[in-house]
């Protein structure tokens, strides 16, 4: 009978194991983030799993204190029932971003299954059958820590092998112009704009999508960088102290761009000072004959005292004492036009891109393009032809409805500017948003302010996730927003149902941020 219970236990653990690995992956394979997520969501998980918790306690107590009870039979039946129920729920669960079965995850599966088998053997060898049901449901969540500890040396070895190979490829081409771009926000859009502009004159490669980590950049170099490339445009992400320093030592760019600095990833950075210092390493670590570009509309960048003697250029819209400034800005529902002032030069540019942030991003690329000797005529042509960046203030049609897709935006400045863009749009103005996360102790304050800013800019508000959007709801109430036009739903699919049932083809719907499943509640 023990073997029957063990098989039933293995069956019951399949879905919990998948879910634990899924949450671990969405927390970037970091046990610190995973632990913080569990702590933050413990009460919600307890409510959702009250049946399993109660059943586990009752079964364990019965096995200990009720003589003659057929614990093994009851446990096997309950494990099979639980396994079937979890399979059914999992099959009908829609994930925004499902578990990706990467080579790393496959290695993790091997180790965690091995640990589960070991635990099951201990349970049955020591006649702890009454714990089998509890273990079948909760054990996978606890085994993430030892699994990570066991796989860490393997992952470090794999990482070092591929990193060294990428470094070798870079070292083989010393003439390659390398551009490093970082910022709390705006770096992906800036990278795309930079590529569109620089590629007019150079054979240029950029890191795709959001490949801004050491392994993402490594993959780009190993799989895509060819001897024919003259420029490498590299997005550099950071959410820990030391991340930018590591990437600068890896890529060794001669041109560095800092688009913005703000309270993003405060949970992992610890404080704003750490964020500022880390991001500014893109300027501080440039070679003496390099070139740095900085957004002086950003107070954290403007207030930084650059110690590196490298040549720099500044840009902005509101701050006047910059090298490249955008003035006479005109916004429409289909794009923007503005004049770039650089010394005595004044050049009018037109773009399909929406919003002030995109104009700032264009200015940074203009500064780099001029440094690389690209003519104003070529720049103007590139700016005019630029396509909207996917999921970043992207005006698009979905099922015949007009959307502004800003799903990859998750910062206070960008969200505020997205509201400004929405306010210029025709028809009834909708917003669908789960709010912003990873802002540490400022998260509630930032989301509250986000709610207050919707007044007079939005007509219909749909908040996704009842718990995390509470500060937004409070901000809406405080601002005097008509709360009859505010709806709160649990899932994005419910929000779309509301949009499609109430909006017309003349209306505009802003999709502001799209949280991973692990953070949407």
PyMOL commands that set and color helices and strands:
alter all, ss='L'
color gray80, all
select helices_A, chain A and resi 2-26+31-48+50-65+71-91+103-125+129-171+187-198+214-224+243-251+266-269+272-279+281-284+299-302+356-371+376-385+412-423+440-453+470-479+483-485+492-502+517-519
alter helices_A, ss='H'
color red, helices_A
select strands_A, chain A and resi 177-182+204-206+231-235+255-258+291-295+311-316+324-332+335-342+345-351+394-398+401-406+429-433+460-464+486-489+508-512
alter strands_A, ss='S'
color yellow, strands_A
deselect
rebuild
show_as cartoon
